[in-house]
Amino acid sequence: MVKRTGELQKNDRWIRLPVRGYCPYTGLSRGHMYRLIGTGVIRSANIVQPGNVRGVRLVWLPSVLEYIERHVEKSSGVQSERARTQLDLRESNSGDPESGIATTC
């Protein structure tokens, strides 16, 4: 992010899309990033030398990180309660062959 004073933050930079695999900064694939670029969700630039057909695609890292931040899941008590209930059921039924619940992994 750019501070009001105009100073750049640590992650304020343009990064290249990964050639294969996933981006080391975001964990997103090249295809996923192109979909985000196509929908205008993240900022990008295509640098093409005069006379060349192809260039290099760069993305503005802060825009990708903001996209990821918007999708952060908050921990909910419902999920934790559900997990505790399932664990309690497994523990209470372990060793009971009549329960019909398998206890091995």
C-alpha positions in Angstrom: 0.0 0.0 0.0 1.1 3.6 -0.6 1.3 5.7 2.5 -0.1 9.2 2.4 3.5 10.5 2.4 4.1 8.7 -0.8 6.5 6.2 0.7 6.2 2.6 -0.6 5.5 -0.2 1.8 7.4 -3.5 1.9 5.0 -5.3 -0.5 4.4 -2.5 -2.9 5.9 -3.8 -6.1 5.1 -5.4 -9.4 5.6 -9.2 -9.7 5.7 -11.5 -12.6 3.1 -14.2 -13.1 4.5 -17.7 -12.4 5.6 -19.6 -15.5 4.3 -22.8 -13.9 3.0 -23.9 -10.6 2.0 -21.3 -8.0 3.1 -17.7 -7.2 5.6 -17.7 -4.3 4.1 -14.5 -2.9 0.4 -15.4 -3.0 0.0 -19.2 -3.7 -2.3 -18.5 -6.7 -1.8 -20.2 -10.0 -1.1 -18.3 -13.3 -4.5 -19.2 -14.6 -6.3 -18.0 -11.5 -4.4 -14.7 -11.7 -5.4 -14.3 -15.4 -9.0 -14.8 -14.4 -8.7 -12.1 -11.7 -7.0 -9.8 -14.3 -9.7 -10.4 -16.8 -12.5 -9.5 -14.3 -10.6 -6.4 -13.2 -10.1 -7.6 -9.6 -6.4 -7.1 -9.6 -4.2 -4.6 -11.3 -1.8 -5.7 -14.1 0.5 -4.3 -16.7 1.7 -5.9 -19.9 5.2 -4.7 -20.9 5.9 -5.2 -24.6 9.0 -4.0 -26.4 8.4 -2.2 -29.7 8.2 -4.6 -32.5 7.5 -7.6 -30.3 4.2 -9.5 -30.2 4.5 -10.8 -26.7 5.7 -9.2 -23.6 5.8 -9.8 -19.9 2.6 -9.6 -17.7 3.1 -8.1 -14.2 0.6 -7.8 -11.4 0.5 -5.2 -8.6 1.2 -7.3 -5.5 -0.9 -5.1 -3.1 -4.0 -5.6 -5.3 -3.6 -9.4 -5.1 -3.0 -9.3 -1.3 -6.1 -7.2 -0.9 -8.1 -9.7 -2.9 -6.9 -12.5 -0.6 -7.7 -10.4 2.5 -11.3 -10.1 1.3 -11.6 -13.9 1.3 -10.2 -14.6 4.7 -12.5 -16.9 6.6 -13.2 -16.0 10.2 -13.1 -18.8 12.7 -16.6 -19.7 13.8 -17.7 -21.3 17.0 -20.2 -23.5 15.0 -17.4 -25.3 13.2 -15.4 -25.8 16.4 -18.5 -27.1 18.2 -19.3 -29.5 15.3 -15.7 -30.8 15.4 -15.9 -31.3 19.2 -19.2 -33.1 18.9 -17.8 -35.5 16.3 -14.8 -36.1 18.5 -17.0 -36.8 21.5 -19.1 -39.2 19.5 -16.0 -41.1 18.3 -14.5 -41.3 21.8 -17.8 -42.5 23.4 -18.2 -45.2 20.8 -14.7 -46.5 20.7 -14.4 -50.2 21.6 -18.2 -50.7 21.4 -18.7 -53.3 18.6 -22.5 -52.8 18.7 -22.4 -49.1 18.0 -21.9 -49.7 14.2 -19.3 -46.9 14.0 -15.9 -47.8 12.7 -13.1 -46.5 15.0 -10.1 -47.2 12.8 -8.7 -44.7 10.4 
